Amino acid sequence: MPDNNSTPENASELVSAATSVPNEASVPIQTQVPIQTQVPSQAKVPNEASVPSQQYRPRLGPRPLWKPPVQPLERDIFSRPADVRGAFAPRSSRQDRPGLALTVPVPEMLNSAFGRPQGGRESLQRGPKPAAAPPAPAVQPDPWRDPNSSVVLGSPALATPEAALPEELPEVRYTLRQALLSRKLQPAALITLAVVAVLIGAFGAGIGSLLISRIPASVNEPAFSLAAVQPAVEREPGSIADIAARVNPAVVSIEVRIGNGGGSGSGVVIDGAAGYILTNNHVVSLAVTTPDAQMSVVFSDGSRLPATVVGRDIRTDLAVIKVTAQNLTVAQLGDSSTLAVGDPVIAIGSPLGLSGTVTTGIVSAINRPVRLSGEGTDTDAVIDAIQTDASINPGNSGGALVDATGSVVGINSAIRTLGSQSSGSIGLGFAIPINLAKATAQELIRTGKAVHPSIGVDARSVSDGTTEGAQVQNVRADSPAAEAGIVEGDVITKFGDRTVGSSDELVVAVQSRNVGDVVEVEVVRQGRSFVVQMTLVAA
């Protein structure tokens, strides 16, 4: 700032020095201040007393515009060449300069195959073809403008109106009374109709007489009568229908009711005078173990009687119940030891409460060890079962498995299913052999319980890849096995004449004997096989 006592000699120089701001183009920016920049030559510079000091104070100029920094790569691509002075410089003055290559050089092979011929200037692009001009419309010759035209006769001034179509008259129908009495029709038409009617009647009469003449004369006689048709189906004795008719009255339905629930099964009458019925333990166990349970028997004729349990055996899943009745139809009991694989069999029972249901099949296997554990019951049995493909479903339990002679050879007891969601028959049914059922039923009727033989061991199934058997887990003291020298770890591979391949097979082999029988047992101990004798005792 200048001293207040001094007067600037050149006001314009002071303003320029105070307001100029350099920018990138080095162009000074000046702002106009409210001072007098031109002084007349004759005028004198005012002194400090006559001119205020604020008129000589400089003002700051505007700030320069901010420009972002330019990257070197962008400057090389987009900047103006150094030898080009303006944006509209001629192309010839522009020279190639190093920069970023925007295109990939074309290989020589592709350039020679698809490139423009050397020295050629023709472009591959073709412009659109000019549209063809539409054809000029044909000009009709005007005879008034042609002096050489001949004289012709033109159309009349008024056009001839088209002939009107005749109006269609509505169809008229006459009744028979109008046609005959009011003379609406011509006599010739009436005569034609009468002749046609007579001809049609004569033709129908001729056809009828021809058909009647072909019927035998005996049919027209009053004494003729049609003979009754005899049934063509002949059921020979021993057929499935004959066996079902004989055995069905001896098979009953058993119902156990517990409040609003309960269950059902089947049974076989084995004593008609005393009213004994043979069935499965899991069918009637709820009637014994559940208070206030009610059990009844429904016969094939629909009659219903209350029943009581005489005895039951959880080891064989058999039970005997009794009804107060006389002269009941009794099933004929056969011999299950004579069965062979492939023999035809018939299953009779009440599956799902449908009494008197009969299904057929064959014996699929015999002596099949099957473990039974009745759901919700105390049954814990292993049976030497008869396997059949006859359809057996829940409710068939306790029913009869009958052979081709009509004799009961098994008591239907169990089925094998695919899982918990499938409870129907898949062709794998199992029945208790009637020989075992008959012996057990006699014991239950006589004493109320059944006695089973035992050797005094607990075993589990084992296999070493070549040999299978029942490995002894523990031996009871003073048992037949302990007296025979059997110890824990021994593997029983044969019991009597039956080969033992699992613990279940050992159980059914023992149950097939009687108390007091002496049986030879083959044992394997540490790879050495030997035979011992045992005397079976009551379990």
Stockholm file with secondary structure:
# STOCKHOLM 1.0

chainA/1-539         MPDNNSTPENASELVSAATSVPNEASVPIQTQVPIQTQVPSQAKVPNEASVPSQQYRPRLGPRPLWKPPVQPLERDIFSRPADVRGAFAPRSSRQDRPGLALTVPVPEMLNSAFGRPQGGRESLQRGPKPAAAPPAPAVQPDPWRDPNSSVVLGSPALATPEAALPEELPEVRYTLRQALLSRKLQPAALITLAVVAVLIGAFGAGIGSLLISRIPASVNEPAFSLAAVQPAVEREPGSIADIAARVNPAVVSIEVRIGNGGGSGSGVVIDGAAGYILTNNHVVSLAVTTPDAQMSVVFSDGSRLPATVVGRDIRTDLAVIKVTAQNLTVAQLGDSSTLAVGDPVIAIGSPLGLSGTVTTGIVSAINRPVRLSGEGTDTDAVIDAIQTDASINPGNSGGALVDATGSVVGINSAIRTLGSQSSGSIGLGFAIPINLAKATAQELIRTGKAVHPSIGVDARSVSDGTTEGAQVQNVRADSPAAEAGIVEGDVITKFGDRTVGSSDELVVAVQSRNVGDVVEVEVVRQGRSFVVQMTLVAA
#=GR chainA/1-539 SS CCCTTSCCSCHHHHHHHHHCCCCTTCCCCCCCCSSCCCCCSSSCCCCTTTSCGGGGCCCCCCCCCCCCCCCHHHHHHHSCCTTCCSTTCCGGGCCCCCCCCCSCCCCHHHHHHHSCCTTCCCCSCCCCCCCCCCCCCCCCCCTTTCTTCCCCCCCCSSCCCCCCCCCCCCCCCCCHHHHHHSCCSCHHHHHHHHHHHHHHHHHHHHHHHHHHHHSCHHHHSTTCCCCCCCCCCCCCTTSHHHHHHHHGGGEEEEEEEETTEEEEEEEEEEETTTTEEEECHHHHHHHHHSTTCEEEEECTTSCEEEEEEEEEETTTTEEEEEESCSSCCCCCBCCGGGCCTTCEEEEEECGGGCTTEEEEEEEEEEEEEEEECCTTSCCCEEEEEEEECSCCCTTCTTCEEECTTSCEEEEEEEECCSBTTBCSCCSCEEEEEHHHHHHHHHHHHHHSSCCCEECSEEEEEEECSSCEEEEEEEECTTSHHHHTTCCTTCEEEEETTEECCSHHHHHHHHHTSCTTCEEEEEEEETTEEEEEEEECEEC
#=GC SS_cons         CCCTTSCCSCHHHHHHHHHCCCCTTCCCCCCCCSSCCCCCSSSCCCCTTTSCGGGGCCCCCCCCCCCCCCCHHHHHHHSCCTTCCSTTCCGGGCCCCCCCCCSCCCCHHHHHHHSCCTTCCCCSCCCCCCCCCCCCCCCCCCTTTCTTCCCCCCCCSSCCCCCCCCCCCCCCCCCHHHHHHSCCSCHHHHHHHHHHHHHHHHHHHHHHHHHHHHSCHHHHSTTCCCCCCCCCCCCCTTSHHHHHHHHGGGEEEEEEEETTEEEEEEEEEEETTTTEEEECHHHHHHHHHSTTCEEEEECTTSCEEEEEEEEEETTTTEEEEEESCSSCCCCCBCCGGGCCTTCEEEEEECGGGCTTEEEEEEEEEEEEEEEECCTTSCCCEEEEEEEECSCCCTTCTTCEEECTTSCEEEEEEEECCSBTTBCSCCSCEEEEEHHHHHHHHHHHHHHSSCCCEECSEEEEEEECSSCEEEEEEEECTTSHHHHTTCCTTCEEEEETTEECCSHHHHHHHHHTSCTTCEEEEEEEETTEEEEEEEECEEC
//
